[in-house]
Amino acid sequence: MQLEERLSFKQGENVDLKLSDPNRQMLHKGMLKKRESSSDTRGDTVQVFLFDHALLIVKVKVVSKREQYKVTRRPIPLELLVVSTAEEPRGSLTKRPSSSLLPGTSKNGKLETTKADTGKSGGYSLVFTHLGRRGYTITLYAGTYVNRRKWIENISSQQRLLIEGSRVFVSVVTCEKYFMGGNRVNYGGRKLAYGTDTGIYVSDRKPHSTTKSTPVRTLTLSNVAQMDILEEYGLILVLSDKSLFSFPLEALDPNDQTLANKRPRKIAGHLNFFKVGVCLGRFLVCVVKSSVLSSTIKVFEPVDHVSKGKKQPAFRKLLQGGTEMLKVFKEFYIPTESSSIHFLKTKLCVGCAKGFEVVSLENLETQSLLDPADTSLDFVQRRETVRPIAIYRMNGEFLVCYDEFAFFVNKNGWRARSDWIIHWEGMPSSFALNYPYILAFEPSFIEIHHLESGALSQVIPGNNITLLSDGRGKLGEGGEILYGCENSEGENQVHALMRHI
């Protein structure tokens, strides 16, 4: 394509748009103004190209009687593009209808207009927002209302085609218009029990069903940040106001009116988070008290009273002065801030400021997951700002996920698949694995990459997205990936991700 030869990028910012691809299409192009002004001077305009995969904004320069296109802003992949108008509320940039990537468009894809949209002599605004860590926002102006509408409709139409063609997961609303205002959903678990700012709610749900149900509050607590259900031991663990409490499983039954079941038992206080898992063949609960300089991690093991022939339910025995439900198994200290815990077969892996630290629960010896002798890992070993978040064991290797990238290492901590790496488009704070895909969650969108190629397969946009359940828990016969977000009216919703068939 001749256009490709005319493009010039800033030094170090070259992007291969693959314009020479025979399947590449230019869908729309035109001049837009950089300022809301009736003047139409050359310096105030830019040339915009809409391709089938990206939006390109260039400044036109004439060199030796030939037009050259200077790329001043990074091209925007259509999966990461949001378009709005300046007349819309600022929050609408990310509060978009579920049927469209575009705020200000209706379900049929046509532009919704307001009085402010019409009668402007200075131009009609188009706000282009590039989502992600390399993102930016630029406002340009079309000369007429019809011209602006053409831009929005062309972009919207192509985005819908891309969504349909690359859909790997389908997002289904399981609960909406219930958790309002301060009733924010923080954590969803195995039984579809929701931890919120005002307590724990429970709703009925069949695995991988599209049916919605109304949650019922079963426990009144403030600021629930985490919860987990130990079905084997009949326990619920809840992190509320930085304290860990336990309840009997019966407390989740909306019809159970036993006051003793609603009475919390405090396990530990001043905590940052906790994690439940299996290590050394034991079911363990790790509670973490962390500061900038150090972390204390206490490991508990549930006491299985039921299997020892106790006639009374274990928790009711406890309330009557019986033995503890959780006993301390190990306790250790790490001289840095910790942000995550991961369970390996015989060891714990702690995500902390220094990276991933592996702790033996047999002798409490600690070593770095990554071998410092491997110079191919210098890109992460020498970085102090990258944050380790998740680790997954896969076919004898480990997929390690940081907030900037993901890569594989072997059991000795050396780089595996040296030519494989994912650089995240966004700034994810949590992950979910659904083989062969890894899902990265950030507030504005979910990015889904294929684990074999590392390529971006799908982007699911949203507003204030929070991962609630990573799909590894039990829900009847299978786990689901659940996340919370806000709809276009600012109401909280809970979504389930299901594989597209």
C-alpha positions as a printed NumPy array, in Angstrom:
array([[  0.   ,   0.   ,   0.   ],
       [  1.409,   3.404,  -0.986],
       [  0.291,   4.917,   2.301],
       [  2.741,   2.756,   4.241],
       [  5.692,   4.346,   2.434],
       [  4.557,   7.841,   3.433],
       [  4.315,   7.17 ,   7.165],
       [  6.967,   8.439,   9.548],
       [  6.986,   7.612,  13.264],
       [  8.743,   9.181,  16.197],
       [ 12.051,   7.534,  16.986],
       [ 11.53 ,   4.249,  18.815],
       [  7.756,   4.281,  18.311],
       [  7.428,   2.418,  15.012],
       [  4.319,   0.253,  14.731],
       [  3.843,  -2.318,  11.986],
       [  0.281,  -1.738,  10.818],
       [  0.621,  -4.48 ,   8.202],
       [ -0.83 ,  -2.178,   5.563],
       [  0.652,  -4.344,   2.814],
       [ -1.531,  -7.265,   3.896],
       [ -3.766,  -8.053,   0.894],
       [ -6.741,  -8.403,   3.25 ],
       [ -6.206,  -4.976,   4.812],
       [ -9.095,  -2.549,   4.275],
       [ -9.411,   1.207,   4.614],
       [-12.983,   1.786,   5.734],
       [-13.07 ,   5.56 ,   6.145],
       [-10.787,   8.586,   6.03 ],
       [-11.055,  12.317,   6.394],
       [ -9.723,  15.538,   7.862],
       [-10.629,  16.5  ,  11.421],
       [ -9.808,  19.682,  13.3  ],
       [ -7.686,  19.713,  16.431],
       [ -9.456,  22.724,  17.901],
       [-13.074,  23.771,  18.278],
       [-12.783,  26.696,  15.888],
       [-14.436,  27.898,  12.723],
       [-11.009,  28.43 ,  11.136],
       [ -9.702,  25.689,   8.882],
       [ -5.991,  26.357,   8.718],
       [ -3.671,  23.534,   7.689],
       [ -1.897,  23.449,  11.051],
       [ -5.137,  22.871,  12.921],
       [ -6.177,  19.75 ,  11.028],
       [ -5.141,  16.11 ,  11.052],
       [ -5.783,  13.264,   8.648],
       [ -7.55 ,  10.273,  10.197],
       [ -7.653,   6.794,   8.651],
       [ -9.994,   4.042,   9.812],
       [ -8.703,   0.59 ,   8.868],
       [-10.363,  -2.724,   9.542],
       [ -8.112,  -3.215,  12.598],
       [ -6.962,   0.222,  13.805],
       [ -7.455,   3.982,  13.818],
       [ -4.515,   6.066,  12.574],
       [ -4.131,   9.815,  13.205],
       [ -1.445,  11.66 ,  11.234],
       [ -0.3  ,  15.182,  10.53 ],
       [  0.12 ,  15.955,   6.831],
       [  3.373,  17.578,   5.702],
       [  4.38 ,  18.399,   2.134],
       [  8.001,  17.51 ,   1.337],
       [  9.287,  18.052,  -2.217],
       [  5.705,  18.452,  -3.439],
       [  4.793,  15.098,  -1.944],
       [  2.555,  14.51 ,   1.043],
       [  4.168,  12.825,   4.047],
       [  2.218,  11.537,   7.034],
       [  3.773,  12.148,  10.432],
       [  2.357,   9.805,  13.084],
       [  2.158,  11.877,  16.26 ],
       [ -0.033,   9.514,  18.283],
       [  0.213,   5.756,  18.618],
       [ -2.279,   3.939,  16.316],
       [ -5.289,   2.662,  18.261],
       [ -6.339,  -0.996,  17.847],
       [-10.101,  -1.051,  17.423],
       [-10.421,  -3.512,  20.319],
       [ -8.986,  -0.807,  22.596],
       [-10.781,   2.192,  21.1  ],
       [-13.63 ,   4.048,  22.802],
       [-15.361,   6.949,  21.046],
       [-17.533,   9.538,  22.734],
       [-18.546,  13.155,  22.306],
       [-17.476,  16.046,  24.508],
       [-21.13 ,  16.728,  25.34 ],
       [-21.404,  13.417,  27.184],
       [-20.581,  13.13 ,  30.899],
       [-16.925,  12.439,  31.508],
       [-17.697,   9.099,  33.141],
       [-19.349,   7.878,  29.958],
       [-15.977,   7.163,  28.404],
       [-16.026,   3.824,  30.121],
       [-19.671,   3.416,  31.116],
       [-20.784,   2.033,  27.803],
       [-23.763,  -0.105,  26.871],
       [-23.079,  -3.829,  26.9  ],
       [-24.149,  -4.132,  23.266],
       [-21.684,  -1.567,  21.981],
       [-18.15 ,  -0.403,  22.655],
       [-19.285,   3.134,  22.037],
       [-20.787,   5.432,  24.627],
       [-23.461,   7.583,  23.088],
       [-24.631,   4.838,  20.733],
       [-27.826,   2.92 ,  21.129],
       [-28.289,  -0.824,  20.852],
       [-28.908,  -0.539,  17.118],
       [-25.58 ,   1.235,  16.704],
       [-27.033,   4.647,  15.816],
       [-25.811,   7.801,  17.46 ],
       [-27.94 ,   9.087,  20.298],
       [-28.185,  12.857,  20.104],
       [-28.821,  15.562,  22.644],
       [-29.573,  19.236,  22.313],
       [-25.909,  19.957,  22.905],
       [-25.041,  17.913,  19.819],
       [-26.686,  20.326,  17.428],
       [-26.242,  23.919,  16.393],
       [-22.521,  24.205,  17.12 ],
       [-20.768,  26.473,  14.629],
       [-17.317,  25.479,  15.885],
       [-17.493,  21.796,  15.014],
       [-18.744,  18.506,  16.38 ],
       [-16.514,  16.733,  18.883],
       [-15.122,  13.221,  18.613],
       [-13.269,  12.025,  21.701],
       [-10.98 ,   9.094,  20.859],
       [ -9.733,   7.141,  23.891],
       [ -7.017,   4.495,  23.615],
       [ -7.54 ,   2.108,  26.537],
       [ -4.572,   0.487,  28.263],
       [ -1.174,   1.326,  29.714],
       [ -0.052,   3.031,  26.491],
       [ -3.363,   4.8  ,  26.145],
       [ -4.302,   8.424,  25.675],
       [ -7.314,  10.609,  24.896],
       [ -7.538,  13.083,  22.03 ],
       [-10.477,  15.301,  21.058],
       [-10.968,  16.155,  17.388],
       [-13.768,  18.023,  15.623],
       [-15.806,  17.169,  12.555],
       [-17.115,  20.002,  10.399],
       [-20.696,  18.734,  10.346],
       [-22.966,  16.59 ,  12.447],
       [-23.406,  14.145,   9.551],
       [-19.632,  13.77 ,   9.217],
       [-19.288,  12.947,  12.909],
       [-22.099,  10.43 ,  12.699],
       [-20.352,   8.672,   9.786],
       [-17.185,   8.299,  11.851],
       [-19.012,   6.834,  14.831],
       [-21.172,   4.494,  12.77 ],
       [-18.223,   3.192,  10.721],
       [-16.159,   2.55 ,  13.84 ],
       [-19.075,   0.96 ,  15.68 ],
       [-19.896,  -1.329,  12.762],
       [-16.317,  -2.579,  12.414],
       [-15.932,  -3.096,  16.155],
       [-19.012,  -5.303,  16.183],
       [-17.579,  -7.362,  13.33 ],
       [-14.312,  -7.792,  15.235],
       [-16.15 ,  -8.848,  18.372],
       [-18.187, -11.458,  16.521],
       [-15.142, -12.778,  14.678],
       [-12.866, -13.121,  17.711],
       [-15.292, -14.072,  20.46 ],
       [-13.793, -16.719,  22.732],
       [-15.811, -15.996,  25.873],
       [-19.348, -14.721,  26.3  ],
       [-20.125, -12.438,  29.24 ],
       [-23.502, -13.187,  30.836],
       [-25.122, -11.008,  33.508],
       [-26.068, -13.159,  36.512],
       [-27.194, -10.368,  38.828],
       [-27.965,  -6.692,  38.228],
       [-29.774,  -3.665,  39.647],
       [-29.437,  -4.968,  43.176],
       [-26.107,  -3.936,  44.695],
       [-26.66 ,  -0.189,  44.664],
       [-24.71 ,   2.738,  46.066],
       [-22.391,   1.628,  48.862],
       [-23.485,  -1.974,  48.377],
       [-20.476,  -2.721,  46.201],
       [-19.68 ,  -6.334,  45.339],
       [-16.149,  -7.186,  46.425],
       [-15.84 , -10.935,  46.213],
       [-17.883, -13.741,  44.739],
       [-17.202, -17.335,  45.641],
       [-18.002, -20.958,  45.05 ],
       [-21.667, -20.888,  46.097],
       [-22.359, -17.515,  44.518],
       [-22.121, -15.869,  47.889],
       [-21.337, -12.183,  47.411],
       [-19.22 , -10.213,  49.857],
       [-20.263,  -6.562,  49.836],
       [-19.742,  -3.397,  51.845],
       [-22.812,  -4.228,  53.945],
       [-22.634,  -7.994,  54.314],
       [-22.848, -11.346,  52.559],
       [-25.59 , -12.128,  50.065],
       [-26.461, -15.486,  48.538],
       [-28.203, -16.302,  45.275],
       [-29.144, -19.526,  43.528],
       [-27.234, -20.358,  40.373],
       [-26.793, -23.375,  38.152],
       [-23.315, -23.794,  36.633],
       [-22.894, -22.038,  33.275],
       [-26.514, -20.882,  33.237],
       [-27.789, -17.586,  31.816],
       [-30.548, -17.364,  34.443],
       [-30.516, -14.334,  36.751],
       [-31.468, -14.511,  40.421],
       [-31.969, -12.005,  43.232],
       [-29.442, -12.208,  46.108],
       [-30.614, -12.407,  49.718],
       [-28.54 , -11.035,  52.582],
       [-27.672, -13.752,  55.09 ],
       [-24.927, -12.068,  57.162],
       [-24.557,  -8.433,  58.158],
       [-20.906,  -7.325,  58.067],
       [-19.084,  -4.18 ,  57.016],
       [-16.494,  -3.826,  54.254],
       [-16.154,  -7.453,  53.194],
       [-12.956,  -7.649,  51.14 ],
       [-12.643, -11.448,  50.776],
       [-14.502, -14.623,  51.553],
       [-13.977, -18.316,  50.997],
       [-15.972, -21.442,  51.732],
       [-14.366, -24.551,  53.198],
       [-17.095, -26.998,  52.248],
       [-15.193, -30.009,  53.572],
       [-15.104, -28.456,  57.038],
       [-18.461, -26.676,  57.001],
       [-16.848, -23.258,  57.406],
       [-17.064, -19.809,  55.857],
       [-14.053, -17.5  ,  56.156],
       [-14.665, -13.763,  55.791],
       [-12.223, -10.834,  55.777],
       [-14.193,  -7.876,  57.116],
       [-12.629,  -4.574,  58.197],
       [ -9.182,  -6.241,  57.994],
       [-10.163,  -8.988,  60.459],
       [-10.684, -12.647,  59.568],
       [-13.855, -14.261,  60.922],
       [-15.329, -17.739,  60.611],
       [-18.971, -18.807,  60.414],
       [-20.64 , -22.195,  60.035],
       [-21.751, -23.023,  56.515],
       [-25.361, -23.001,  57.735],
       [-25.088, -19.222,  58.092],
       [-25.463, -18.933,  54.301],
       [-28.918, -20.499,  54.436],
       [-31.451, -17.619,  54.179],
       [-33.992, -19.764,  56.026],
       [-31.697, -20.549,  58.958],
       [-32.618, -18.314,  61.906],
       [-30.215, -19.831,  64.455],
       [-28.51 , -16.881,  66.115],
       [-25.459, -18.954,  67.005],
       [-24.809, -19.544,  63.318],
       [-24.766, -15.795,  62.675],
       [-22.238, -15.121,  65.44 ],
       [-18.712, -14.557,  64.058],
       [-15.573, -16.005,  65.606],
       [-12.475, -13.869,  65.134],
       [ -9.393, -15.698,  63.896],
       [ -6.941, -12.827,  63.349],
       [ -6.887,  -9.054,  62.986],
       [ -5.017,  -6.297,  61.152],
       [ -4.718,  -8.455,  58.019],
       [ -4.161,  -7.489,  54.405],
       [ -5.508, -10.686,  52.838],
       [ -5.806, -14.446,  53.231],
       [ -5.588, -17.416,  50.871],
       [ -6.947, -20.967,  51.037],
       [ -5.329, -23.905,  49.253],
       [ -3.638, -27.302,  49.425],
       [  0.076, -27.849,  50.1  ],
       [  1.908, -30.94 ,  51.406],
       [ -1.396, -32.732,  51.009],
       [ -2.91 , -30.495,  53.701],
       [ -5.779, -28.042,  53.431],
       [ -4.284, -24.734,  54.608],
       [ -5.365, -21.161,  55.33 ],
       [ -2.652, -18.494,  55.016],
       [ -3.259, -15.114,  56.637],
       [ -0.978, -12.22 ,  55.721],
       [ -0.141,  -9.143,  57.754],
       [  2.002,  -6.951,  55.528],
       [  3.664,  -3.546,  55.608],
       [  6.098,  -1.804,  53.281],
       [  9.08 ,  -3.256,  55.141],
       [  7.943,  -6.724,  56.196],
       [  5.286,  -9.44 ,  56.09 ],
       [  4.192, -11.963,  58.688],
       [  2.458, -15.013,  57.256],
       [  0.646, -17.383,  59.576],
       [ -0.481, -20.739,  58.185],
       [ -3.509, -22.429,  59.763],
       [ -4.871, -25.923,  59.26 ],
       [ -8.573, -26.687,  59.772],
       [ -9.294, -29.247,  62.481],
       [-11.485, -32.026,  61.123],
       [-13.754, -32.714,  64.087],
       [-16.396, -34.386,  61.949],
       [-14.089, -37.147,  60.725],
       [-13.145, -37.895,  64.36 ],
       [-16.681, -38.948,  65.163],
       [-17.969, -35.826,  66.904],
       [-21.735, -36.003,  67.12 ],
       [-22.312, -32.265,  67.206],
       [-21.565, -30.059,  64.203],
       [-18.039, -28.775,  64.671],
       [-18.868, -25.078,  64.786],
       [-21.651, -25.468,  67.34 ],
       [-19.257, -27.429,  69.523],
       [-16.85 , -24.519,  69.202],
       [-19.471, -21.982,  70.264],
       [-20.071, -24.012,  73.4  ],
       [-16.409, -23.721,  74.369],
       [-14.966, -26.617,  72.387],
       [-11.633, -26.801,  70.621],
       [-10.418, -24.438,  67.907],
       [-11.512, -24.953,  64.323],
       [ -8.18 , -23.698,  62.939],
       [ -4.837, -24.579,  64.483],
       [ -1.529, -22.877,  63.675],
       [  0.578, -25.043,  61.369],
       [  3.496, -22.732,  60.526],
       [  4.455, -19.094,  60.833],
       [  7.182, -17.213,  58.976],
       [  8.458, -13.742,  58.197],
       [  9.545, -12.11 ,  54.929],
       [ 11.509,  -8.822,  55.048],
       [  9.427,  -7.113,  52.362],
       [  5.839,  -6.286,  51.44 ],
       [  3.733,  -9.235,  50.211],
       [  0.746,  -9.062,  47.883],
       [ -0.203, -12.653,  46.993],
       [  0.088, -16.309,  48.051],
       [  0.176, -19.291,  45.689],
       [  0.121, -22.975,  46.631],
       [  2.572, -25.371,  44.988],
       [  2.816, -29.095,  45.695],
       [  5.181, -28.857,  48.676],
       [  5.913, -25.126,  48.91 ],
       [  4.278, -21.736,  49.081],
       [  5.043, -19.067,  46.5  ],
       [  4.76 , -15.54 ,  47.865],
       [  4.38 , -12.582,  45.517],
       [  6.234,  -9.669,  47.061],
       [  8.137,  -6.508,  46.209],
       [ 11.268,  -8.528,  45.376],
       [  9.398, -10.883,  43.052],
       [  8.157, -14.416,  43.683],
       [  9.69 , -16.02 ,  46.784],
       [  9.358, -19.79 ,  47.303],
       [  8.999, -20.933,  50.925],
       [  9.349, -24.551,  52.025],
       [  6.711, -25.421,  54.604],
       [  8.913, -28.269,  55.829],
       [ 11.897, -26.174,  56.959],
       [ 10.766, -22.583,  56.119],
       [ 13.771, -22.02 ,  53.849],
       [ 13.173, -19.243,  51.314],
       [ 14.589, -18.742,  47.833],
       [ 13.711, -16.712,  44.759],
       [ 11.573, -18.443,  42.14 ],
       [ 13.692, -16.921,  39.368],
       [ 17.329, -18.012,  39.218],
       [ 19.556, -14.896,  39.213],
       [ 22.121, -16.838,  37.164],
       [ 19.791, -16.736,  34.149],
       [ 20.705, -13.476,  32.392],
       [ 17.732, -13.842,  30.033],
       [ 15.584, -12.86 ,  33.031],
       [ 17.389,  -9.556,  33.554],
       [ 14.413,  -7.738,  32.03 ],
       [ 12.458,  -8.587,  35.187],
       [ 15.21 ,  -9.212,  37.747],
       [ 16.561,  -5.678,  37.387],
       [ 13.163,  -4.013,  37.533],
       [ 12.005,  -2.792,  40.923],
       [  8.635,  -1.46 ,  39.812],
       [  7.062,  -4.592,  38.3  ],
       [  4.574,  -6.351,  40.56 ],
       [  4.236, -10.155,  40.679],
       [  0.584, -11.185,  40.78 ],
       [ -0.074, -14.816,  39.798],
       [  1.656, -18.114,  39.04 ],
       [  0.242, -21.23 ,  37.36 ],
       [  1.803, -24.67 ,  36.996],
       [  1.413, -26.042,  33.461],
       [  2.986, -29.251,  32.136],
       [  6.06 , -29.038,  34.351],
       [  6.536, -25.313,  33.727],
       [  5.33 , -22.209,  35.531],
       [  3.447, -19.356,  33.914],
       [  4.367, -16.264,  35.929],
       [  2.188, -13.189,  35.564],
       [  3.347,  -9.701,  36.504],
       [  1.427,  -6.461,  36.076],
       [  3.386,  -5.681,  32.879],
       [  4.07 ,  -9.063,  31.279],
       [  3.855, -12.85 ,  31.553],
       [  6.365, -15.563,  30.646],
       [  7.277, -19.187,  31.407],
       [ 10.022, -20.57 ,  33.656],
       [ 10.991, -24.168,  34.368],
       [ 11.128, -25.839,  37.785],
       [ 14.708, -24.607,  38.242],
       [ 13.701, -20.973,  37.772],
       [ 15.227, -20.587,  34.308],
       [ 13.394, -19.029,  31.39 ],
       [ 11.372, -21.501,  29.33 ],
       [ 10.027, -20.799,  25.83 ],
       [ 12.566, -18.002,  25.326],
       [ 10.656, -16.537,  22.369],
       [  7.329, -16.426,  24.254],
       [  6.187, -13.398,  26.253],
       [  2.984, -11.417,  26.681],
       [  3.154,  -7.662,  27.188],
       [ -0.196,  -6.679,  28.66 ],
       [ -2.192,  -4.   ,  26.892],
       [ -3.666,  -2.847,  30.181],
       [ -2.513,  -2.725,  33.792],
       [ -4.032,  -5.915,  35.217],
       [ -4.389,  -6.505,  38.937],
       [ -5.727, -10.074,  38.752],
       [ -5.766, -13.093,  36.441],
       [ -7.753, -16.222,  35.646],
       [ -6.601, -19.295,  33.74 ],
       [ -8.983, -21.157,  31.467],
       [ -6.799, -23.324,  29.243],
       [ -5.731, -22.538,  26.563],
       [ -6.371, -18.902,  27.57 ],
       [ -5.072, -16.533,  30.218],
       [ -7.412, -13.696,  31.204],
       [ -6.045, -10.422,  32.614],
       [ -8.407,  -8.087,  34.5  ],
       [ -7.979,  -4.336,  34.798],
       [-10.677,  -1.739,  35.641],
       [-11.462,  -0.806,  32.006],
       [-11.303,  -4.145,  30.2  ],
       [-10.467,  -7.845,  30.264],
       [ -7.802,  -8.964,  27.797],
       [ -7.704, -12.616,  26.78 ],
       [ -4.541, -14.171,  25.314],
       [ -3.926, -17.607,  23.821],
       [ -1.331, -19.536,  25.814],
       [  0.31 , -21.192,  22.826],
       [  0.937, -18.085,  20.733],
       [  0.566, -15.362,  23.351],
       [ -1.585, -13.45 ,  20.849],
       [ -4.448, -11.229,  21.965],
       [ -7.645, -13.156,  21.228],
       [-10.384, -10.982,  22.711],
       [-11.025,  -7.784,  24.658],
       [-14.099,  -7.406,  26.875],
       [-14.615,  -3.757,  27.888],
       [-16.332,  -2.604,  31.048],
       [-16.32 ,  -0.07 ,  33.85 ],
       [-14.774,  -0.653,  37.281],
       [-14.142,  -4.327,  36.521],
       [-13.173,  -6.534,  39.472],
       [-12.438, -10.259,  39.344],
       [-14.663, -12.042,  41.869],
       [-13.889, -15.712,  41.256],
       [-11.136, -17.12 ,  39.035],
       [-13.033, -20.287,  38.164],
       [-10.959, -22.68 ,  40.242],
       [-13.577, -22.946,  42.988],
       [-16.52 , -25.322,  43.111],
       [-19.95 , -24.366,  41.874],
       [-22.027, -27.501,  41.821],
       [-20.013, -29.639,  39.432],
       [-17.784, -26.953,  37.937],
       [-16.152, -23.57 ,  38.468],
       [-16.928, -20.305,  36.733],
       [-15.066, -17.07 ,  36.185],
       [-17.119, -14.29 ,  37.763],
       [-16.458, -10.568,  37.704],
       [-18.206,  -7.428,  38.858],
       [-18.573,  -4.175,  36.929],
       [-20.873,  -1.188,  36.48 ],
       [-23.413,  -0.779,  33.704],
       [-24.037,   2.466,  31.811],
       [-26.261,   3.737,  34.664],
       [-23.569,   3.134,  37.28 ],
       [-25.368,   0.112,  38.748],
       [-23.342,  -2.888,  39.905],
       [-23.592,  -6.111,  37.945],
       [-22.136,  -9.581,  38.338],
       [-21.079, -11.327,  35.122],
       [-20.142, -14.925,  34.386],
       [-17.718, -15.717,  31.571],
       [-18.631, -18.747,  29.5  ],
       [-16.757, -20.224,  26.554],
       [-18.312, -19.287,  23.23 ],
       [-19.488, -22.294,  21.261]])
